[in-house]
């Protein structure tokens, strides 16, 4: 650990990842300061999605080190990353279609009332977050019944529901959103930055990166 690493909320040094003989990531380094947004661009197949999946513990890198606030971390899976305050919205929704909107939003950090899940708290909490996203979807709706853009907004809501969120990684988050939904998303991103949360925004659309 060095003083230089302490300046960054997230620091990655020399990360490499291969699938068989295909080396997807070659000694990638990145530093993200607290409360800032970093745009990450690249054409399809460049390794952007693999990069964030290594950061969040979905894949294991063969080389490289990762630091969070100057402390070296080694996530064994997405749950470790979430507990450390790193959340990711992937390009393709990873919601659970057979569960309700509220159940998806509180997946992994459920509220309990005694020994039982507090469904009322889940419903009220889901309504509050969805209102913030200007998507007042009934919390009891099955996610599988929603259109793809709505499913993506539910996934964004699930990540915003993380109390200790420090870094939000977004992989092509607008690919299935309407123009109105994109506008709301950018507004939320600005609010997150004002709250000191860092964002890594991945896209192949230059106009979005610039905005």
N, C-alpha and C positions, 0 to 999 in steps of 0.2 A: 504494500500500500504506500502511495506517495502523496505528497501535498497536492500535486497536479490532479490526481484522480479525485480528490475531495471536492474539486470545483464542479464535478459533473454528477448528475443524478444517476446516469447510466453511462458506463464506459466499456467498450468492447475492443479487444486488442488481438489481431491476428487470427480471426475466426475462419476455420476451414471445415467444409462438410462435403462428403462424397457419397454417392449412391453407386456401389460397384466401382466401375472404372470412370464414371462420370463425376468429375469434381465440380460441384455446383457453386460452392463458395471457396474463394482463394484468398486467404489471409486478409479478411475484411476487418477494418477498424472503424469505430464510430464513437463520438462523444456527444452526449446530450446534456445541456445545462438545465437546471430546474426552471420551470415556468416558461419554456420555449417550445417552438414547434420546428421540427426538422422534416423537410420534404425529401423523399427518397424516390428517385425515378429509375425506370428501366423498362425495356421492352419485354414482351411476354417470353418466359423461359429464361430470364436473366438471373433468377434465383431470389427474387424479392420475398416471395412467400416462404421459401425454405429458410431464409434469413430470420424472419420473425418467429418461425416455428422452432428454430434453435434457441432464440432468445427466451421464448416462453416454455422451453422444456419439452416440446413435442418431439423434437429430434435432438440427438446428441452430437455435438461437434467433435471432430477428431483432434483439432488443434484450436488454440486460442483461450483467452481468459475474459471473464465478464465481472464487472464491479458495479455495485449499487451503493451510491454515496461513499465510495472509496473502499467498501468492504467486498472482498471476493465472494461471488456466489456461484453455485453449481446446482441448477434446478433439475430435479429428477422427473418432473412432469409439470403440466399446466397448473396444478393445484399449488405447487411450491411457488410458482411465479405469482399467482394471484395473492397468496398470503404475504408476499413481499411487496405487493402494491402494483404489479405489472399486469395489465389487462390487454387483450387483443380482440379486435373485431376483424374476422377473417373475410376474404373476398366472397366466399360462399357461406351462407348462414349455417351455423352448427347448432341451431335450436332443436328442441325435442318436439317433433310434430304431434306426438300422441299425448302431450301435456298441455295444460292451459297456458295462457299468456303470463298469468301471475306466477305459476309454478316455474316457468322458464326464467323469469326475471329474478326469482329468489333461489334458483338452483345453486347449491353450494354454500349459501348463507341464509338458510331458512330461519324464521322466527318461531319460537315455541311458547306455548302456554301450558306450563306444567310439563307433562310427558308427551303432549300432542302438538302437532304443527298448528300455528295460529293462522288459519286461513283468512280470517277477517283482516289481520294486519298485512298479510300478503296482498290481498285485494286492494286495500286502501293505499299501500305503498306503491303498487303497480300503477294505480290510477294517477298518483301524484307524479311519478316519473314520466308516464306517457303524456300527461298534460304539458309537462315541460318540453317534450318533444313534439307537441302539437299533434299527437296521435291518440285520440281518446278511444282506443279499442277496449271493448268490455274485457276485463281481466279474466273472465271465465271462458273466453273464446279459445277453442283449440288452435294451436299455432299452425297445424297442418291445413286448417281452413283459410288461412290468410294468404294474400298474394305475396310474391317474393319480396317486394319492397317493404311491406309491412313486417315480414319476418326479420328482415335486416334491421328495422327500427326496434323490434323487440330485443334483438341481440345487442344493439347499442344501449338500450335501456338496462339490460342485464349488467353490462360493464359499468354504466354510470351508477348502478346500485351498490358498487363496491365502496365501502366507507373509507378505506385507507388507500384509495387510488392515488398513485404517484406518477405512473407512466401509462399512457394509453396509446397503443399501436393500432393503426387503422390501415388495413390492406384493401385498396380499391373499394372503399366503403360506399361510393356513389354509383357503382356499376348497375345496381338494380333499383335506384331511387329516382323519383320524379324530380323535376326542377324545383318544385315547392319543398320537397323533402330535403334536397341538397341545401337549400337556403337555410332551413331550420338547423341542419347538421352543422353548418359553418357558424351559425350563431352560438350553438352549444359549445363548439370548440373554442370560440373566443372567451366564453364564460369560464371554461376549464383553465385556459391560460391565465386569466385574471386571478383564479384561485390557486395558482402556483403549480398546476399539474402540467407535466411535459407531454407532448404529443409527437409521435413519429407517424407521418402521413405518407402512405405509399400510393403512388398513382402513375399512370402513363400519360395523364392529361396535364399538359403544361399549364393551361389556364387555371386549373384547380390548385396546382402547386403555387403559382404566383399569388392567387387570392389568399 
